[in-house]
Amino acid sequence: MNRLCMEAAVSQEYQDYLVEYYGDEKYLTDKYGEGCYQIISERFAIAYVKGDEVRSGINGGAFFVPACYGLMSSEPALASAGITKVRNQPNLSMYGQGVMVGFIDTGYAVRK
């Protein structure tokens, strides 16, 4: 990823889109120009589009990703739950390679 794209990835001025492109990079350049995109698999890429360009032409095949939230300090929680011992077993290979999206139940109960 070039420097401009790295800045776009963290900038508040750009929107991030998860795009289905099925391995056709020409589709990405036709749809998003020579702008910034990052290929993440043979099927999906992330396109970084300047905020004022969002409403004009983003449709079909793009999924808006406004923000990504996660636990900031997971190692102590993993260790206290005994997960690191299980994860380190060579036959289990539980490191998430090839996983695009994972859901983790933190056990936090939300009541109405």
Secondary structure, 3 states (H helix, E strand, C coil): CCHHHHHHHHCCCEEEEEEECCCCHHHHHHHHCCCEEEECCCCEEEEEEEHHHCCCCCCCCEEEECCCCCCCCCHHHHHHCCHHHHHCCCCCCCCCCCCCCCCCCCCCCCCC
